[in-house]
Amino acid sequence: MAKKFIFGEGKISGYISIFLSILAFFAIFCFKFPELLTTSDLREIYTAEIMRSVLFTVIIISFLFALLSFILSRKKTLTIISFVILTLTIYFEGLTIQGRAVEKTSWSLGLDWLLIDLLLMSIIFIPFEIVFPKYKDQELFHSEWKTDLIYFVVGHLLIQFLSVAIKIPAQIFFGKLNLEFIQNFIDTLPFFIELILALFIVDLFQYWIHRFYHSFEYTWRFHSIHHSTIHMNWLAGSRIHLLEILVTRSFTFIPIYILNFSPITFNTLIVIIAIHSVFIHSNIKIEFKYLKYIITSPQYHFWHHCIETKYYGKNYAILFPFLDIIFGTFYLPSKNWPSGTGVHNGNYPKGYLKQFIYPFIHNPFKFILKKTETTDR
């Protein structure tokens, strides 16, 4: 079990400093190799000057936390590690690096998306999990947090590659469906209406592919990797098998591509889904009241991940609970939460690579449910 961090020991500031210094170090490579490491969609949103300012700020804050750790901690190991990374970052022009014109490429690794999202998600959700935890005894850094971090990294690095892998076939196979009338209608919509429509379409398609994963033993093998975590937190939503990522993004994003939603709508949709997915998996207890029927909450999604077999097969929607209401899979009992999360009698190996291989060759459910325990999951 992970050890609890205590304020005043210098460990928290030390780890924060190391975390920020690592982000700053890898951000340098985005400046040096933008064609290979940055996504074209994101480059349309931010400028090099904005990213230089963010990089400079992160370096300074990291240094201040390292200094605080040095003052508070008896052991200086964390401070030394942070100072070494910061020294390398500054050596490779972290404080003076300049942006440049970027040549257009067909695909790239999404290192910029990974670093930005990791920074923002940790800033937003870690404090919330500390202040408003549902499960107060759960450690912030549980025994499998490193595995979930690898899932987070892999899913973000491949986002541009997967988008290209989906978009090109979609344009080839669906480009001749004569959908100009619908596409022109979408072009006339105000941005907010277009965004809501895009979110609804994505969630509708994702509802059914999600339900499909739960309906067949072989597809459930892969999807159950996502359900295998018993530590619901801001990283838990990233635990998704790579094959499932490709299939899900294909089924949910192809309608957006073929209906020709605007790039700004698509990019905004990606950001909203990314933030909300982290939120509903977070160890956060916030009362939604009547909003819980309009937008999904951690309580809502925790019931989907619940370990109690009799409540399996509920709450497939990622964004809009009314989809579950319409299709008869809604379950949200007042203010109650499940007793725990995970897969009943699931048998999974530890570590990213072992979990990647496992569904191809093994059934993680080497048991027979009693008739009274048989469920939709």
C-alpha positions in Angstrom: 0.0 0.0 0.0 1.2 3.5 -0.8 2.4 5.7 2.0 0.4 8.7 3.0 2.0 12.0 2.4 2.1 14.4 5.3 2.2 18.2 4.9 5.4 19.7 6.2 7.8 16.8 5.4 8.9 18.2 2.0 7.9 15.1 0.1 4.8 16.6 -1.5 6.7 19.7 -2.7 9.6 17.4 -3.9 7.3 15.2 -6.0 5.5 18.2 -7.4 8.8 19.7 -8.4 10.0 16.5 -10.1 6.6 16.2 -11.9 6.8 19.8 -13.2 10.5 19.5 -14.2 9.8 16.3 -16.2 7.0 18.1 -18.1 9.2 21.1 -18.8 12.1 18.8 -20.0 9.9 17.0 -22.5 8.2 20.2 -23.6 11.6 21.3 -25.0 11.4 18.5 -27.6 8.1 19.8 -28.8 9.8 23.0 -29.7 12.7 21.3 -31.3 10.8 18.6 -33.2 7.3 20.0 -33.7 6.6 18.1 -36.9 7.1 14.8 -35.2 5.8 15.5 -31.7 3.0 18.1 -31.9 -0.5 17.8 -33.2 -1.7 20.0 -36.0 -5.1 20.6 -34.4 -3.6 21.9 -31.2 -1.1 24.1 -33.0 -4.1 26.0 -34.4 -5.2 26.8 -30.8 -2.0 27.8 -29.1 1.0 29.9 -30.2 4.7 29.3 -29.7 4.8 32.4 -27.5 2.0 31.1 -25.2 3.8 27.8 -24.8 7.1 29.6 -24.1 5.4 31.5 -21.3 3.9 28.3 -19.9 7.2 26.6 -20.1 9.0 29.4 -18.3 6.3 29.5 -15.6 6.5 25.7 -15.1 10.3 25.8 -14.7 10.1 28.6 -12.1 7.4 26.9 -10.1 9.3 23.7 -10.2 12.4 25.4 -8.9 10.4 27.0 -6.1 8.9 23.7 -5.0 12.4 22.1 -5.1 13.7 24.8 -2.9 10.8 24.3 -0.5 11.5 20.6 -0.4 15.1 21.3 0.3 14.2 23.4 3.3 11.6 21.1 4.7 12.9 17.6 4.0 15.7 15.9 6.0 16.5 13.7 3.0 17.5 15.7 -0.1 17.0 13.0 -2.7 13.9 14.4 -4.3 15.4 17.9 -4.4 18.6 16.6 -6.1 16.5 14.7 -8.7 14.5 17.8 -9.5 17.6 20.0 -9.7 19.2 17.6 -12.1 16.2 17.6 -14.4 15.9 21.4 -14.2 19.6 21.8 -15.0 19.2 19.6 -18.1 16.1 21.5 -19.1 17.9 24.9 -18.9 20.9 23.4 -20.6 18.7 22.5 -23.6 17.5 26.1 -23.8 14.4 25.7 -21.7 14.4 29.3 -20.7 15.4 30.8 -24.1 14.0 28.4 -26.7 12.1 29.9 -29.6 9.3 28.6 -31.8 9.6 28.2 -35.5 7.5 27.6 -38.6 6.2 24.0 -38.7 6.1 21.9 -41.9 2.8 20.1 -42.5 2.9 16.3 -41.9 0.3 13.6 -42.3 0.7 12.4 -38.7 2.6 12.9 -35.5 2.9 11.8 -31.9 0.8 13.9 -29.6 3.4 14.8 -27.0 2.1 18.4 -26.7 -1.4 17.1 -26.1 0.0 14.6 -23.5 1.9 17.3 -21.6 -0.8 19.9 -21.7 -3.6 17.5 -20.6 -1.4 15.8 -17.9 -0.6 19.3 -16.5 -4.2 20.5 -16.5 -5.8 17.3 -15.3 -3.5 17.0 -12.4 -3.9 20.7 -11.4 -7.7 20.4 -11.6 -8.5 17.0 -10.2 -5.8 16.1 -7.6 -6.8 19.0 -5.4 -10.5 18.0 -5.7 -9.7 14.4 -4.8 -7.8 15.7 -1.7 -10.5 18.1 -0.6 -13.7 16.2 -1.7 -12.9 12.5 -1.7 -15.7 9.9 -1.8 -13.4 7.1 -0.5 -11.3 8.9 2.1 -9.1 6.0 2.9 -8.0 5.6 -0.8 -4.4 6.7 -1.3 -3.7 9.4 -3.9 -0.9 7.2 -5.3 -2.4 3.7 -5.0 -0.5 0.5 -5.9 -1.3 0.6 -9.6 -1.1 4.3 -10.4 2.1 3.8 -12.5 0.2 1.3 -14.7 -2.7 3.8 -15.2 -0.2 6.6 -16.0 1.3 4.4 -18.8 -2.3 4.0 -20.1 -2.7 7.8 -20.0 0.6 8.3 -21.9 -0.1 5.8 -24.6 -3.6 7.0 -25.2 -2.5 10.6 -25.6 0.6 10.0 -27.6 -1.3 8.1 -30.3 -4.3 10.5 -30.6 -3.0 12.1 -33.8 -2.1 8.8 -35.4 -5.4 7.2 -34.5 -7.3 10.2 -35.8 -5.6 9.9 -39.2 -6.1 6.1 -39.2 -9.8 6.7 -38.7 -10.4 9.9 -40.8 -8.9 8.7 -44.1 -10.9 5.4 -44.3 -14.0 7.3 -43.2 -13.6 9.8 -46.1 -12.9 7.0 -48.6 -15.8 4.7 -47.6 -18.4 7.4 -46.6 -17.4 10.3 -48.8 -19.9 9.4 -51.6 -23.0 9.2 -49.5 -24.4 12.5 -50.8 -24.7 14.0 -47.4 -24.2 17.6 -48.7 -27.7 18.7 -47.5 -27.0 17.6 -43.9 -23.4 19.0 -44.0 -24.6 22.3 -45.3 -27.3 22.4 -42.6 -24.6 21.8 -39.9 -22.5 24.6 -41.4 -25.4 27.0 -40.7 -25.7 26.2 -37.0 -24.4 28.5 -34.3 -21.3 27.1 -32.7 -23.0 26.2 -29.4 -25.8 24.3 -31.1 -23.3 22.5 -33.4 -21.2 21.5 -30.3 -24.3 20.2 -28.4 -25.3 18.2 -31.5 -21.8 16.8 -31.9 -21.7 15.8 -28.3 -25.1 14.1 -28.5 -24.1 12.1 -31.7 -20.8 11.0 -30.1 -22.4 9.9 -26.9 -25.2 8.1 -28.8 -22.7 6.1 -30.8 -20.5 5.6 -27.8 -23.5 4.3 -25.8 -24.1 1.5 -28.2 -20.4 0.5 -28.7 -20.1 0.6 -24.9 -23.1 -1.7 -24.6 -21.7 -3.9 -27.3 -18.5 -4.5 -25.3 -20.6 -5.7 -22.4 -22.8 -8.0 -24.5 -20.3 -10.5 -25.8 -17.7 -12.5 -23.9 -14.8 -11.8 -26.3 -15.4 -8.1 -26.5 -15.9 -8.0 -22.7 -12.5 -9.5 -22.3 -10.9 -6.3 -23.7 -13.3 -3.9 -22.1 -13.0 -5.5 -18.7 -9.4 -4.2 -18.5 -11.0 -0.8 -18.1 -13.2 -2.2 -15.3 -10.4 -4.0 -13.6 -9.2 -1.1 -11.4 -10.4 -1.1 -7.9 -9.0 2.4 -7.3 -11.3 4.9 -9.0 -9.4 8.2 -9.5 -8.5 10.8 -12.1 -6.2 8.3 -13.9 -8.6 5.4 -13.8 -10.5 6.5 -17.0 -7.3 6.1 -19.0 -7.1 2.3 -18.4 -8.4 1.3 -21.7 -7.0 -1.4 -24.0 -5.4 0.0 -27.1 -7.6 -2.1 -29.4 -10.7 -0.7 -27.6 -9.4 2.9 -28.1 -9.1 2.3 -31.8 -12.6 0.7 -32.1 -14.3 3.2 -29.9 -12.8 6.3 -31.6 -13.7 4.8 -35.0 -17.4 4.3 -34.2 -17.7 7.6 -32.3 -15.7 10.0 -34.5 -16.6 8.7 -38.0 -20.1 10.3 -37.8 -18.4 13.6 -36.9 -16.0 13.3 -39.8 -18.6 12.4 -42.4 -21.1 15.0 -41.3 -18.3 17.6 -41.6 -18.5 19.3 -38.3 -16.2 22.2 -38.1 -12.6 21.8 -36.8 -13.2 24.1 -33.8 -16.3 22.1 -32.9 -14.3 18.8 -33.1 -11.4 20.1 -31.1 -13.7 21.5 -28.4 -15.5 18.2 -28.3 -12.2 16.4 -27.8 -11.3 18.7 -24.9 -14.8 18.4 -23.2 -14.8 14.6 -23.5 -11.3 14.3 -22.1 -12.0 16.5 -19.1 -15.4 14.9 -18.4 -14.0 11.3 -18.7 -11.4 12.1 -16.1 -14.0 13.7 -13.9 -16.5 10.8 -13.8 -13.7 8.4 -12.9 -12.3 10.7 -10.2 -12.6 10.0 -6.4 -14.7 13.1 -6.0 -18.0 13.4 -4.1 -20.0 16.3 -5.3 -23.8 16.6 -5.1 -25.3 17.0 -8.5 -28.9 17.2 -7.4 -31.2 17.6 -10.5 -28.2 18.0 -12.8 -27.5 14.3 -12.3 -30.2 13.5 -14.9 -28.7 15.9 -17.4 -25.0 15.2 -17.2 -23.2 12.1 -15.9 -21.4 12.4 -12.5 -18.8 10.3 -10.6 -21.7 8.7 -8.6 -23.4 7.8 -11.8 -20.4 6.2 -13.4 -19.2 4.5 -10.3 -22.4 2.5 -10.4 -21.3 1.4 -13.9 -18.0 0.2 -12.4 -19.6 -1.2 -9.2 -18.5 -4.6 -8.0 -22.0 -5.8 -7.0 -23.0 -8.2 -9.7 -26.8 -7.5 -9.4 -26.2 -3.9 -10.6 -24.2 -4.8 -13.7 -25.3 -3.6 -17.1 -26.3 -0.1 -16.1 -25.3 3.5 -17.0 -23.5 3.1 -20.3 -23.8 6.7 -21.3 -20.6 8.8 -20.9 -22.2 12.2 -21.1 -26.0 12.2 -21.1 -27.9 10.0 -18.6 -31.1 10.4 -20.6 -29.7 7.9 -23.1 -29.8 5.2 -20.4 -33.3 6.3 -19.4 -34.5 6.0 -23.0 -32.9 2.6 -23.5 -33.7 1.1 -20.1 -30.3 0.9 -18.5 -30.5 3.8 -16.0 -29.6 3.2 -12.4 -29.0 5.9 -9.8 -30.3 5.2 -6.3 -30.7 8.6 -4.5 -27.4 9.5 -2.7 -26.1 5.9 -2.4 -22.8 4.9 -3.9 -21.6 1.3 -4.6 -19.6 -0.5 -1.9 -16.7 -0.8 -4.2 -15.5 -0.9 -7.9 -13.9 -3.6 -10.0 -14.8 -6.9 -11.6 -16.4 -9.7 -9.5 -13.9 -12.6 -9.5 -11.9 -11.0 -12.2 -8.3 -12.4 -12.6 -5.9 -9.9 -14.1 -2.1 -9.6 -14.3 -0.4 -6.5 -13.1 1.3 -4.1 -15.5 0.5 -2.5 -18.9 2.1 -5.0 -21.3 0.7 -8.1 -19.5 -2.8 -6.5 -19.5 -2.4 -5.7 -23.2 -1.6 -9.3 -24.1 -3.9 -11.0 -21.7 -7.4 -10.6 -23.4 -6.0 -12.1 -26.6 -5.1 -15.4 -25.1 -7.0 -15.7 -21.8 -10.4 -15.4 -20.4 -10.0 -13.4 -17.1 -13.2 -15.0 -15.7 -12.2 -18.6 -14.8 -15.3 -19.1 -12.8 -19.0 -20.0 -13.2 -21.6 -17.6 -11.8 -24.4 -19.0 -9.8 -27.8 -18.6 -11.6 -28.7 -15.9 -9.1 -25.5 -14.0 -9.9 -25.9 -14.0 -13.7 -25.9 -10.5 -15.0 -25.9 -8.4 -18.1 -22.2 -7.6 -17.7 
